[in-house]
Amino acid sequence: MPLYDVKCTKGCGYFNDVFCLLAEVDEMICPECSASVVRLISPVRTIGPTFSNPMVVDQIGKSFDSKSEWDKYQRANPDTQVLSANSRAWRDHVDMVKNKADKKARKLGYHDREDMGRQLKKEASQT
């Protein structure tokens, strides 16, 4: 039987490794709040995090020297997700942030965030 990482969908903080059949993991419920759990798909590392080869997660600006350290971080931060740079969820997030920045730039009188950046850079170089 394989080992799966599961996480509570309601965000109660439950995160665990379970050793069970694939059919069973899809039917699991959170033992802490009775919500459903979701199976997390993670990249597989052939060489685990070690002091000489830590797992670096640029999205959150942290590195982890062991799997238990990574699991502890995930339990303490249940709302944090680490996404692949080419995943749909990450692209949607980036687009949402860009749209929000464009809207703020327009509100401040600029065409978009890039125009705001050019204008501010131009003003800074003139002073």
Residue frames as a rotation matrix with the C-alpha (Angstrom) as fourth column:
MET 1
0.583 0.813 0.000 0.00
0.813 -0.583 0.000 0.00
0.000 0.000 -1.000 0.00
PRO 2
-0.184 -0.665 0.724 1.30
0.613 -0.653 -0.444 3.49
0.768 0.362 0.528 -0.80
LEU 3
-0.319 -0.025 -0.947 1.78
0.845 -0.461 -0.272 6.41
-0.430 -0.887 0.169 1.57
TYR 4
0.026 0.426 0.904 -0.35
0.727 -0.629 0.275 9.53
0.686 0.650 -0.326 0.91
ASP 5
-0.951 -0.164 -0.261 -0.26
0.291 -0.754 -0.588 13.05
-0.100 -0.636 0.765 2.33
VAL 6
-0.077 0.971 0.227 -3.77
0.818 -0.068 0.571 14.17
0.570 0.229 -0.789 3.25
LYS 7
-0.982 -0.186 -0.029 -5.02
0.176 -0.859 -0.480 17.57
0.065 -0.477 0.877 4.42
CYS 8
-0.273 0.924 -0.268 -8.36
0.726 0.015 -0.688 18.73
-0.631 -0.383 -0.675 5.84
THR 9
-0.383 0.206 0.900 -10.46
0.799 -0.416 0.435 20.70
0.464 0.886 -0.005 3.33
LYS 10
0.704 0.708 0.051 -11.97
0.560 -0.598 0.573 22.92
0.437 -0.375 -0.818 6.06
GLY 11
0.091 -0.776 0.624 -8.56
-0.048 -0.629 -0.776 24.12
0.995 0.040 -0.094 7.27
CYS 12
0.953 0.267 0.142 -8.69
-0.155 0.027 0.988 22.82
0.259 -0.963 0.067 10.84
GLY 13
0.283 -0.934 0.217 -4.96
-0.956 -0.259 0.135 22.13
-0.071 -0.246 -0.967 10.55
TYR 14
0.524 -0.069 0.849 -5.14
-0.168 0.969 0.182 18.37
-0.835 -0.238 0.496 10.14
PHE 15
0.478 -0.476 -0.738 -2.32
-0.824 0.047 -0.564 17.12
0.303 0.878 -0.370 7.93
ASN 16
0.270 -0.360 0.893 -0.97
-0.553 0.701 0.450 13.59
-0.788 -0.615 -0.010 8.00
ASP 17
-0.540 -0.413 -0.733 0.72
-0.809 0.494 0.318 10.83
0.231 0.765 -0.601 6.07
VAL 18
0.312 0.680 0.663 -1.59
-0.732 0.617 -0.289 7.83
-0.606 -0.395 0.690 5.69
PHE 19
-0.822 -0.555 -0.123 -0.71
-0.538 0.689 0.486 4.35
-0.185 0.466 -0.865 4.55
CYS 20
-0.107 0.874 0.474 -3.75
-0.097 0.465 -0.880 2.95
-0.990 -0.140 0.035 2.73
LEU 21
-0.343 0.106 0.933 -5.28
0.861 0.432 0.268 1.94
-0.375 0.896 -0.239 -0.59
LEU 22
-0.986 -0.041 0.161 -6.08
0.118 -0.854 0.507 4.69
0.117 0.519 0.847 -3.10
ALA 23
-0.251 0.968 0.025 -9.81
0.286 0.050 0.957 3.88
0.925 0.248 -0.289 -2.90
GLU 24
0.207 0.308 -0.929 -9.71
0.960 0.119 0.253 4.29
0.189 -0.944 -0.271 0.89
VAL 25
-0.684 -0.538 -0.492 -7.95
0.638 -0.769 -0.045 7.66
-0.354 -0.345 0.869 0.87
ASP 26
-0.830 0.423 0.362 -10.70
0.006 -0.643 0.766 9.17
0.557 0.638 0.531 -1.30
GLU 27
0.187 0.949 -0.254 -13.31
0.309 0.189 0.932 8.11
0.932 -0.253 -0.258 1.31
MET 28
-0.442 -0.453 -0.774 -11.41
0.855 0.050 -0.517 9.41
0.272 -0.890 0.365 4.36
ILE 29
0.652 0.555 0.516 -12.76
0.290 -0.812 0.507 12.12
0.700 -0.181 -0.691 6.65
CYS 30
-0.245 -0.751 0.613 -10.85
-0.342 -0.525 -0.780 14.39
0.907 -0.401 -0.129 8.98
PRO 31
-0.147 0.169 -0.975 -10.58
0.727 0.686 0.009 12.79
0.670 -0.707 -0.224 12.44
GLU 32
-0.855 -0.266 -0.445 -10.55
0.508 -0.600 -0.618 16.23
-0.103 -0.755 0.648 14.07
CYS 33
-0.678 0.607 -0.414 -13.54
-0.441 -0.787 -0.432 18.00
-0.588 -0.110 0.801 12.46
SER 34
-0.156 0.614 0.774 -15.26
0.363 0.764 -0.533 15.31
-0.918 0.198 -0.343 10.31
ALA 35
0.477 0.222 -0.850 -14.76
-0.645 -0.568 -0.510 17.29
-0.597 0.792 -0.127 7.07
SER 36
0.962 -0.188 0.196 -13.47
0.271 0.731 -0.627 15.59
-0.026 0.656 0.754 3.95
VAL 37
0.225 -0.949 -0.220 -9.74
-0.052 -0.238 0.970 15.40
-0.973 -0.207 -0.103 3.32
VAL 38
0.913 -0.028 -0.408 -7.91
-0.408 -0.122 -0.905 16.00
-0.024 0.992 -0.122 0.09
ARG 39
0.602 -0.742 0.297 -4.99
0.667 0.671 0.325 13.94
-0.440 0.003 0.898 -1.15
LEU 40
0.635 -0.458 -0.622 -1.97
-0.466 -0.869 0.164 16.16
-0.616 0.186 -0.766 -1.80
ILE 41
0.820 -0.449 0.355 0.16
0.566 0.544 -0.620 15.50
0.085 0.709 0.700 -4.84
SER 42
0.707 -0.653 -0.270 3.74
-0.354 -0.658 0.664 16.48
-0.612 -0.374 -0.697 -4.15
PRO 43
0.513 -0.629 -0.585 6.89
-0.666 0.139 -0.733 16.27
0.542 0.765 -0.347 -6.21
VAL 44
0.973 -0.217 -0.083 8.91
0.229 0.832 0.505 13.21
-0.041 -0.511 0.859 -5.33
ARG 45
0.469 -0.881 0.058 12.45
-0.879 -0.472 -0.072 13.82
0.091 -0.017 -0.996 -4.20
THR 46
0.668 -0.299 -0.681 14.88
0.057 0.934 -0.354 11.02
0.742 0.198 0.641 -4.78
ILE 47
-0.465 -0.774 -0.430 17.24
0.652 0.030 -0.758 12.54
0.599 -0.632 0.491 -2.22
GLY 48
0.508 0.793 -0.336 15.43
0.801 -0.292 0.523 13.96
0.316 -0.534 -0.784 0.77
PRO 49
0.659 -0.253 0.708 16.18
-0.261 -0.960 -0.101 17.28
0.706 -0.118 -0.699 2.39
THR 50
0.460 -0.610 -0.645 19.41
0.873 0.444 0.203 17.16
0.163 -0.656 0.737 4.36
PHE 51
0.535 -0.326 -0.780 21.75
0.278 -0.803 0.527 19.76
-0.798 -0.499 -0.339 5.82
SER 52
-0.580 -0.810 -0.081 23.84
0.143 -0.199 0.969 19.54
-0.802 0.551 0.232 2.65
ASN 53
-0.918 0.337 0.211 20.77
0.215 -0.027 0.976 19.47
0.334 0.941 -0.048 0.36
PRO 54
-0.667 0.711 -0.225 17.84
0.107 -0.208 -0.972 21.36
-0.738 -0.672 0.063 1.92
MET 55
-0.218 0.710 0.670 14.47
0.974 0.112 0.199 21.58
0.066 0.695 -0.716 0.20
VAL 56
-0.880 -0.125 -0.458 14.11
0.171 -0.983 -0.061 25.25
-0.442 -0.132 0.887 -0.80
VAL 57
0.007 0.936 0.353 10.59
0.994 0.034 -0.108 26.60
-0.113 0.351 -0.930 -1.32
ASP 58
-0.849 -0.458 0.264 11.04
0.507 -0.848 0.158 29.99
0.151 0.268 0.952 -3.00
GLN 59
-0.153 0.884 0.442 7.32
0.354 -0.368 0.860 30.84
0.923 0.287 -0.256 -2.87
ILE 60
0.857 0.481 -0.184 7.44
0.319 -0.216 0.923 31.16
0.404 -0.850 -0.338 0.92
GLY 61
0.397 -0.788 0.471 11.12
-0.523 -0.615 -0.589 32.09
0.754 -0.012 -0.656 1.24
LYS 62
0.447 -0.220 0.867 12.05
-0.807 0.320 0.497 29.13
-0.387 -0.922 -0.035 3.43
SER 63
-0.126 -0.464 -0.877 14.18
-0.633 0.718 -0.290 26.02
0.764 0.518 -0.384 3.28
PHE 64
0.703 0.441 0.558 13.64
-0.709 0.500 0.498 22.74
-0.059 -0.746 0.664 5.12
ASP 65
-0.326 -0.944 -0.047 16.35
-0.940 0.329 -0.091 20.32
0.101 0.014 -0.995 6.22
SER 66
-0.972 0.042 0.231 14.03
-0.003 0.981 -0.193 17.36
-0.235 -0.189 -0.953 6.81
LYS 67
-0.552 0.833 -0.026 10.63
0.221 0.176 0.959 16.04
0.804 0.524 -0.282 5.83
SER 68
-0.057 0.545 -0.837 9.47
0.987 0.156 0.034 16.29
0.149 -0.824 -0.547 9.45
GLU 69
-0.667 -0.224 -0.711 10.41
0.383 -0.921 -0.069 19.99
-0.639 -0.318 0.700 9.45
TRP 70
-0.930 0.361 -0.060 8.38
-0.211 -0.393 0.895 20.47
0.300 0.846 0.442 6.23
ASP 71
-0.296 0.857 -0.422 5.41
0.584 0.512 0.630 18.53
0.756 -0.060 -0.652 7.69
LYS 72
-0.280 0.133 -0.951 5.55
0.901 -0.305 -0.308 20.64
-0.331 -0.943 -0.034 10.87
TYR 73
-0.916 -0.072 -0.394 5.45
-0.046 -0.958 0.283 23.83
-0.398 0.277 0.875 8.76
GLN 74
-0.723 0.683 -0.101 2.43
-0.065 0.078 0.995 22.53
0.688 0.726 -0.012 6.81
ARG 75
-0.160 0.665 -0.729 0.57
0.894 0.411 0.178 21.66
0.418 -0.624 -0.661 10.04
ALA 76
-0.403 -0.079 -0.912 1.29
0.682 -0.690 -0.242 25.11
-0.610 -0.720 0.332 11.50
ASN 77
-0.618 0.145 -0.772 0.21
-0.469 -0.857 0.215 26.86
-0.631 0.495 0.598 8.26
PRO 78
-0.349 0.507 0.788 -2.80
0.482 0.819 -0.313 24.92
-0.804 0.270 -0.530 6.93
ASP 79
0.698 0.664 -0.270 -3.81
0.141 -0.496 -0.857 27.74
-0.702 0.560 -0.440 4.57
THR 80
0.015 -0.788 -0.616 -0.42
-0.763 -0.407 0.502 27.72
-0.646 0.462 -0.607 2.80
GLN 81
0.821 0.164 0.547 -0.18
0.212 0.803 -0.558 25.88
-0.531 0.574 0.624 -0.49
VAL 82
-0.264 -0.896 -0.356 2.97
-0.404 -0.233 0.885 25.35
-0.876 0.377 -0.300 -2.49
LEU 83
0.753 0.633 0.181 2.09
-0.024 0.302 -0.953 25.14
-0.658 0.713 0.243 -6.16
SER 84
-0.075 -0.718 0.692 4.07
0.852 0.314 0.418 24.20
-0.518 0.621 0.588 -9.21
ALA 85
-0.533 -0.219 -0.818 5.07
-0.050 -0.956 0.288 27.28
-0.845 0.195 0.498 -11.22
ASN 86
-0.903 0.211 -0.375 3.23
-0.398 -0.077 0.914 25.89
0.164 0.975 0.153 -14.24
SER 87
-0.697 0.713 -0.081 0.08
0.691 0.637 -0.343 24.77
-0.193 -0.294 -0.936 -12.42
ARG 88
-0.197 0.743 0.639 -3.30
0.594 -0.428 0.681 26.28
0.780 0.514 -0.357 -13.28
ALA 89
0.659 0.471 -0.586 -3.86
0.743 -0.288 0.604 27.40
0.115 -0.834 -0.540 -9.67
TRP 90
-0.126 -0.792 -0.597 -0.54
0.709 -0.493 0.504 29.31
-0.694 -0.360 0.624 -9.63
ARG 91
-0.795 -0.125 0.594 -1.24
0.566 -0.504 0.652 30.99
0.218 0.855 0.471 -12.99
ASP 92
0.222 0.952 0.209 -4.70
0.661 -0.305 0.686 32.01
0.717 -0.014 -0.697 -11.73
HIS 93
0.529 -0.101 -0.843 -3.13
0.770 -0.360 0.526 33.48
-0.356 -0.928 -0.112 -8.59
VAL 94
-0.568 -0.815 -0.115 -0.53
0.648 -0.530 0.547 35.43
-0.507 0.236 0.829 -10.60
ASP 95
-0.546 0.446 0.709 -3.24
0.572 -0.419 0.705 36.78
0.611 0.791 -0.027 -12.92
MET 96
0.544 0.789 -0.286 -5.36
0.733 -0.280 0.620 37.84
0.409 -0.547 -0.731 -9.94
VAL 97
0.195 -0.560 -0.805 -2.41
0.726 -0.469 0.503 39.69
-0.659 -0.683 0.315 -8.35
LYS 98
-0.800 -0.499 0.333 -1.57
0.582 -0.509 0.634 41.43
-0.147 0.701 0.698 -11.66
ASN 99
-0.155 0.837 0.525 -5.20
0.634 -0.323 0.703 42.50
0.758 0.442 -0.481 -12.15
LYS 100
0.643 0.357 -0.678 -5.33
0.765 -0.340 0.547 43.85
-0.035 -0.870 -0.492 -8.60
ALA 101
-0.237 -0.825 -0.513 -2.09
0.646 -0.528 0.551 45.82
-0.726 -0.201 0.658 -9.18
ASP 102
-0.743 0.037 0.668 -3.41
0.595 -0.420 0.685 47.18
0.306 0.907 0.290 -12.50
LYS 103
0.302 0.949 0.088 -6.62
0.725 -0.289 0.626 48.30
0.619 -0.125 -0.775 -10.80
LYS 104
0.487 -0.202 -0.850 -4.68
0.718 -0.461 0.521 50.08
-0.497 -0.864 -0.079 -8.04
ALA 105
-0.630 -0.776 0.012 -2.42
0.612 -0.487 0.623 51.78
-0.478 0.400 0.782 -10.62
ARG 106
-0.437 0.562 0.702 -5.46
0.631 -0.365 0.685 52.99
0.641 0.742 -0.195 -12.61
LYS 107
0.596 0.680 -0.427 -6.99
0.766 -0.323 0.556 54.32
0.240 -0.659 -0.713 -9.39
LEU 108
0.194 -0.636 -0.747 -3.79
0.579 -0.541 0.610 56.32
-0.792 -0.551 0.264 -8.83
GLY 109
0.626 0.195 -0.755 -4.03
-0.326 -0.814 -0.481 57.79
-0.708 0.547 -0.446 -12.35
TYR 110
-0.524 -0.834 -0.174 -1.68
-0.587 0.204 0.784 55.52
-0.618 0.513 -0.596 -14.30
HIS 111
-0.078 0.458 -0.886 -2.54
-0.930 0.286 0.229 53.41
0.358 0.842 0.404 -17.36
ASP 112
0.807 0.241 -0.539 -1.54
-0.043 0.935 0.353 50.13
0.589 -0.262 0.765 -15.63
ARG 113
0.884 -0.464 -0.056 1.07
0.139 0.146 0.979 48.79
-0.447 -0.873 0.194 -13.18
GLU 114
0.159 -0.860 0.485 3.80
0.971 0.226 0.081 48.77
-0.179 0.458 0.871 -15.85
ASP 115
0.253 0.017 0.967 3.09
0.445 -0.890 -0.101 52.41
0.859 0.456 -0.232 -16.71
MET 116
0.966 0.120 0.230 3.20
-0.150 -0.468 0.871 53.23
0.212 -0.876 -0.434 -12.99
GLY 117
0.616 -0.787 0.016 6.57
0.568 0.459 0.683 51.48
-0.545 -0.412 0.730 -12.68
ARG 118
0.005 -0.607 0.795 8.01
0.948 -0.250 -0.196 53.36
0.317 0.755 0.574 -15.67
GLN 119
0.496 0.268 0.826 6.74
0.154 -0.963 0.221 56.73
0.855 0.017 -0.519 -14.40
LEU 120
0.991 -0.125 0.046 8.04
-0.063 -0.131 0.989 56.18
-0.118 -0.984 -0.137 -10.87
LYS 121
0.350 -0.912 0.213 11.43
0.830 0.407 0.381 55.06
-0.434 0.043 0.900 -12.21
LYS 122
0.068 -0.244 0.967 11.55
0.754 -0.622 -0.210 58.12
0.653 0.744 0.141 -14.49
GLU 123
0.785 0.293 0.545 10.69
-0.101 -0.808 0.580 60.43
0.611 -0.511 -0.605 -11.55
ALA 124
0.870 -0.486 -0.082 13.34
0.242 0.276 0.930 58.79
-0.430 -0.829 0.358 -9.36
SER 125
0.115 -0.879 0.463 16.04
0.984 0.165 0.069 59.24
-0.137 0.447 0.884 -12.01
GLN 126
0.249 0.055 0.967 15.19
0.486 -0.871 -0.076 62.95
0.838 0.488 -0.243 -12.39
THR 127
0.924 0.149 0.351 15.74
-0.206 -0.579 0.789 63.69
0.321 -0.801 -0.505 -8.69
